[in-house]
Amino acid sequence: MTQTTLPPVEKTQPVSAPHGKISDRSRSERKLGWLLAGPAFLVMLGVTAYPILQATYESLFSYRLTDPSNREFIGLGNYGVILTDQLWWTAIGITVLITVITVAVELVLGFALALVMAKALKSIRPVVRAAILIPYAVITVVSAFAWQFAFDINTGFVNSWFAWIPGVSADTDWFGDTGTSLLVVCLAEIWKTTPFISLLLLAGLAQVPEVLQEAAKVDGATWWQRMVKVTLPNMKAAIMVALLFRTLDAFRVFDSIFIMTGGANNTESVSFLAYRQTISRLEIGLGSAVSVLLFLSVVLIAAMFIKGFKVDLASARGEG
């Protein structure tokens, strides 16, 4: 009896676009995206483009609102004054410090809350998600007033409740020092916006293929190994979006500082510096220059995040 040998089966590769070219699927999705988002994009561009261009124009003049007759074109003179002033660099340092602390803590807490919401029983899942998202629904000004009231040396309850902690007593003035003032501001920001991070990361958790988790379990991977090797790599796009959105928002922090400290004790952020120059001192030229520098800083941060994460959206969609 002769044995027949079957010819080897050729492995087929998934069809994908040539290297460096856009596939038909990606092209159609991009076209649909522009059709859906185009009208809103044009409206937002019209609303935001004029203030940006106007601020850029005003920043080229020495212009004080109380003395409009002495308006004088000075080119980049306002930028030179700002970049050589210690107030600007102090505000940058405070802003970066608040941004780094709040975003780092919010990322960890938000991921933990996202895991809780993802693993909660279906019967109580809506209740858990609603409870977690309540702080994000509170207006920032209202939240800032609440935290200021809680930590106030006269009307607050924090000193009496936490007097057992070393360094905390009935006479602790949280808003009398730079460090403690920034601590309260950071706590308020973390409490307010952690739910936003958790919501974005929850969407990322939903995109992690369950089959990969099951395969890792079969291979004997621990919970931590599955988290590092499976979950986090597949959430890279969601993590980038969460970090990008929250970092840009934190870098423009204003409300909490305005309500709690008023910029006292070296707690002035870049946004507050722009407000003080423009509204309090009526220095339209200098205030506009600060606003332009803040806008350029935000654009630079966004570019660094997008370049640093290098998220391949085509691969994430399975286009190869």
C-alpha positions as CSV (number, residue, x, y, z in Angstrom):
1,M,0.0,0.0,0.0
2,T,1.6,3.2,-1.1
3,Q,1.4,6.3,1.0
4,T,0.6,9.6,-0.7
5,T,2.2,12.8,0.5
6,L,0.1,15.9,0.3
7,P,1.8,19.0,-1.0
8,P,2.6,21.6,1.7
9,V,-0.1,24.1,2.4
10,E,1.0,27.6,1.7
11,K,0.4,30.0,4.5
12,T,-1.6,33.1,3.5
13,Q,-0.9,36.4,5.0
14,P,-3.6,38.9,5.8
15,V,-4.2,41.4,3.1
16,S,-2.8,44.8,4.1
17,A,-1.8,48.0,2.4
18,P,1.7,48.3,0.9
19,H,4.3,49.7,3.3
20,G,4.0,53.5,3.5
21,K,0.5,53.6,1.8
22,I,-3.0,53.9,3.2
23,S,-5.3,50.9,2.8
24,D,-8.8,51.3,1.3
25,R,-10.4,50.7,4.7
26,S,-8.3,53.3,6.4
27,R,-9.0,55.8,3.6
28,S,-12.8,55.2,3.8
29,E,-12.7,55.5,7.6
30,R,-10.8,58.7,7.3
31,K,-13.2,60.1,4.8
32,L,-16.2,59.2,7.0
33,G,-14.4,60.7,10.0
34,W,-14.0,64.0,8.2
35,L,-17.6,64.0,7.1
36,L,-18.8,63.5,10.6
37,A,-16.4,65.8,12.5
38,G,-15.9,68.3,9.7
39,P,-18.8,70.7,10.6
40,A,-17.9,70.7,14.3
41,F,-14.2,71.2,13.4
42,L,-15.0,74.2,11.2
43,V,-17.2,75.8,14.0
44,M,-14.5,75.3,16.6
45,L,-11.8,76.6,14.3
46,G,-13.9,79.8,13.7
47,V,-14.5,80.3,17.4
48,T,-10.9,79.7,18.5
49,A,-8.9,81.0,15.5
50,Y,-10.0,84.7,16.0
51,P,-9.1,84.9,19.7
52,I,-5.7,83.3,19.0
53,L,-4.9,85.6,16.1
54,Q,-6.2,88.7,18.1
55,A,-4.0,87.8,21.1
56,T,-1.0,87.3,18.8
57,Y,-1.6,90.7,17.3
58,E,-2.1,92.4,20.6
59,S,1.1,90.9,22.0
60,L,3.1,92.9,19.5
61,F,2.1,96.2,21.1
62,S,2.8,98.0,24.3
63,Y,-0.8,98.6,25.3
64,R,-2.4,99.4,28.6
65,L,-6.2,99.7,28.7
66,T,-6.1,102.7,31.1
67,D,-3.9,104.6,28.6
68,P,-5.0,103.6,25.1
69,S,-3.5,106.7,23.5
70,N,0.0,105.5,24.1
71,R,-0.4,102.3,22.2
72,E,3.0,101.5,20.5
73,F,4.2,98.7,18.3
74,I,7.2,97.0,19.9
75,G,7.4,93.7,18.0
76,L,8.6,90.9,20.2
77,G,9.4,93.2,23.1
78,N,6.7,91.8,25.3
79,Y,8.0,88.3,24.9
80,G,11.5,89.5,25.9
81,V,10.1,91.1,29.0
82,I,8.2,88.0,30.0
83,L,10.9,85.4,29.3
84,T,13.5,87.4,31.3
85,D,11.1,87.9,34.3
86,Q,11.4,85.6,37.2
87,L,7.6,85.6,37.6
88,W,7.2,83.7,34.4
89,W,9.6,81.0,35.3
90,T,8.1,80.7,38.8
91,A,4.7,80.3,37.2
92,I,6.1,77.7,34.8
93,G,7.6,75.7,37.6
94,I,4.4,75.8,39.7
95,T,2.3,74.8,36.6
96,V,4.6,71.9,35.8
97,L,4.7,70.7,39.4
98,I,0.9,70.7,39.6
99,T,0.6,69.0,36.2
100,V,3.1,66.2,37.0
101,I,1.7,65.4,40.5
102,T,-2.0,65.4,39.5
103,V,-1.6,63.6,36.2
104,A,0.6,60.8,37.8
105,V,-1.7,60.2,40.7
106,E,-4.8,60.4,38.6
107,L,-3.4,57.9,36.1
108,V,-2.9,55.3,38.9
109,L,-6.2,56.0,40.7
110,G,-8.1,56.2,37.4
111,F,-6.7,52.8,36.3
112,A,-7.7,51.3,39.6
113,L,-11.2,52.7,39.4
114,A,-11.5,51.5,35.7
115,L,-10.6,48.0,36.9
116,V,-13.3,48.2,39.6
117,M,-15.9,49.4,37.1
118,A,-14.9,46.7,34.6
119,K,-15.0,43.8,37.1
120,A,-18.2,45.0,39.0
121,L,-21.2,42.8,38.9
122,K,-23.7,43.6,36.1
123,S,-26.4,44.3,38.6
124,I,-24.5,47.0,40.4
125,R,-22.3,48.2,37.6
126,P,-24.4,51.2,36.7
127,V,-24.5,52.3,40.3
128,V,-20.7,51.9,40.7
129,R,-20.0,53.9,37.6
130,A,-22.4,56.7,38.5
131,A,-20.9,57.0,42.0
132,I,-17.4,57.2,40.6
133,L,-18.3,59.8,38.1
134,I,-20.1,62.2,40.5
135,P,-17.0,64.3,41.3
136,Y,-16.5,65.0,37.6
137,A,-20.0,66.3,37.3
138,V,-19.4,69.0,39.9
139,I,-18.5,72.4,38.6
140,T,-14.8,73.2,39.2
141,V,-15.6,76.5,40.9
142,V,-18.0,74.7,43.3
143,S,-15.4,72.0,44.0
144,A,-12.7,74.6,44.7
145,F,-15.0,76.4,47.2
146,A,-15.8,73.2,48.9
147,W,-12.2,72.2,49.3
148,Q,-11.3,75.7,50.5
149,F,-14.0,75.6,53.1
150,A,-12.9,72.1,54.3
151,F,-9.2,73.2,54.8
152,D,-9.9,76.7,56.1
153,I,-8.3,77.3,59.5
154,N,-11.5,79.0,60.8
155,T,-14.4,77.2,59.2
156,G,-12.8,73.9,58.0
157,F,-13.2,70.5,59.6
158,V,-10.0,68.9,58.2
159,N,-7.8,70.1,61.2
160,S,-10.2,68.6,63.8
161,W,-10.8,65.4,61.9
162,F,-7.1,64.7,61.1
163,A,-5.5,66.1,64.2
164,W,-4.1,62.6,64.9
165,I,-1.8,62.9,61.9
166,P,1.7,64.3,62.8
167,G,2.0,67.9,61.8
168,V,-1.8,68.5,61.7
169,S,-3.4,70.5,64.6
170,A,-6.2,72.9,65.1
171,D,-3.8,75.8,64.2
172,T,-2.6,74.4,60.9
173,D,-3.0,77.0,58.2
174,W,-3.1,75.1,55.0
175,F,-3.2,78.3,52.9
176,G,-0.4,80.0,54.7
177,D,2.5,78.2,53.0
178,T,3.4,77.4,49.4
179,G,3.7,73.7,49.9
180,T,0.5,73.1,51.8
181,S,-1.4,75.4,49.5
182,L,-0.2,73.5,46.4
183,L,-1.1,70.2,48.3
184,V,-4.7,71.3,48.7
185,V,-4.9,72.5,45.1
186,C,-3.5,69.1,43.9
187,L,-5.9,67.2,46.1
188,A,-8.9,69.2,44.7
189,E,-7.7,68.6,41.1
190,I,-7.2,64.9,41.7
191,W,-10.6,64.4,43.3
192,K,-12.3,66.4,40.5
193,T,-10.7,64.8,37.4
194,T,-9.7,61.3,38.3
195,P,-13.2,60.0,37.2
196,F,-12.4,61.5,33.7
197,I,-9.2,59.4,33.5
198,S,-11.0,56.3,34.7
199,L,-13.7,56.7,32.1
200,L,-11.2,56.9,29.3
201,L,-9.2,53.9,30.6
202,L,-12.4,51.9,31.0
203,A,-12.9,52.3,27.3
204,G,-9.4,51.1,26.7
205,L,-9.9,48.1,28.9
206,A,-12.9,47.1,26.8
207,Q,-10.7,47.0,23.8
208,V,-8.3,44.3,25.3
209,P,-9.2,41.0,23.6
210,E,-10.4,38.5,26.1
211,V,-8.9,35.7,24.2
212,L,-5.4,37.0,24.9
213,Q,-6.2,37.1,28.6
214,E,-7.4,33.5,28.5
215,A,-4.3,32.4,26.6
216,A,-2.1,34.0,29.1
217,K,-3.9,32.3,32.0
218,V,-3.5,28.9,30.2
219,D,0.3,29.6,29.9
220,G,0.4,30.1,33.6
221,A,0.9,33.9,33.6
222,T,0.3,35.7,36.9
223,W,-2.1,38.6,37.3
224,W,0.9,41.1,37.2
225,Q,2.4,39.4,34.1
226,R,-0.9,39.6,32.3
227,M,-1.2,43.2,33.2
228,V,2.3,44.1,31.9
229,K,2.4,41.8,28.9
230,V,-1.2,41.8,27.7
231,T,-3.4,44.6,29.2
232,L,-1.2,47.6,29.2
233,P,0.3,47.1,25.7
234,N,-3.3,46.8,24.2
235,M,-4.3,50.0,26.1
236,K,-1.5,52.1,24.7
237,A,-3.8,54.3,22.6
238,A,-6.3,54.8,25.4
239,I,-3.5,55.7,27.9
240,M,-2.1,58.2,25.4
241,V,-5.5,59.9,25.0
242,A,-6.1,60.0,28.7
243,L,-2.6,61.4,29.5
244,L,-2.8,63.9,26.6
245,F,-6.2,65.3,27.4
246,R,-5.5,65.5,31.2
247,T,-2.0,67.0,30.8
248,L,-3.3,69.7,28.5
249,D,-6.1,70.5,30.9
250,A,-3.9,70.4,34.0
251,F,-1.3,72.7,32.4
252,R,-4.0,75.4,32.1
253,V,-5.1,75.1,35.8
254,F,-6.8,78.3,36.9
255,D,-10.1,77.9,38.8
256,S,-8.7,76.1,41.8
257,I,-5.9,78.6,42.3
258,F,-8.1,81.6,41.7
259,I,-10.6,80.4,44.4
260,M,-8.3,78.9,47.0
261,T,-5.2,81.1,47.0
262,G,-5.6,83.9,44.6
263,G,-2.1,83.3,43.5
264,A,-0.6,84.1,46.9
265,N,2.4,82.3,48.5
266,N,4.0,81.6,45.0
267,T,1.1,79.5,43.8
268,E,0.5,81.5,40.6
269,S,0.1,79.3,37.5
270,V,0.7,80.5,33.9
271,S,-3.0,80.9,33.3
272,F,-3.3,83.0,36.5
273,L,-0.3,85.1,35.4
274,A,-2.1,85.8,32.1
275,Y,-5.3,86.7,34.0
276,R,-3.4,89.0,36.4
277,Q,-1.6,90.8,33.6
278,T,-4.7,91.2,31.5
279,I,-7.6,91.7,33.9
280,S,-6.0,93.0,37.1
281,R,-3.2,95.2,35.7
282,L,-5.0,95.8,32.3
283,E,-1.7,95.2,30.5
284,I,-3.2,93.9,27.3
285,G,0.1,93.5,25.5
286,L,1.9,91.6,28.2
287,G,-1.2,89.5,29.0
288,S,-1.7,88.6,25.4
289,A,2.0,87.6,25.1
290,V,1.6,85.3,28.2
291,S,-1.5,83.7,26.6
292,V,0.4,83.1,23.3
293,L,3.2,81.5,25.2
294,L,0.8,79.3,27.1
295,F,-0.8,78.3,23.8
296,L,2.6,77.4,22.3
297,S,3.4,75.4,25.4
298,V,0.2,73.4,25.1
299,V,0.9,72.7,21.4
300,L,4.5,71.6,22.3
301,I,3.2,69.2,25.0
302,A,0.6,67.7,22.6
303,A,3.3,67.1,19.9
304,M,5.7,65.5,22.5
305,F,2.9,63.1,23.6
306,I,1.9,62.1,20.1
307,K,5.5,61.7,19.0
308,G,6.6,59.9,22.2
309,F,3.9,57.3,22.3
310,K,4.1,56.4,18.6
311,V,0.7,54.7,18.6
312,D,0.1,52.8,15.4
313,L,-3.7,53.2,14.8
314,A,-3.6,51.0,11.7
315,S,-2.1,48.1,13.7
316,A,-4.6,48.7,16.5
317,R,-7.4,48.3,13.9
318,G,-5.8,45.0,12.7
319,E,-4.7,46.3,9.3
320,G,-1.2,44.9,9.7
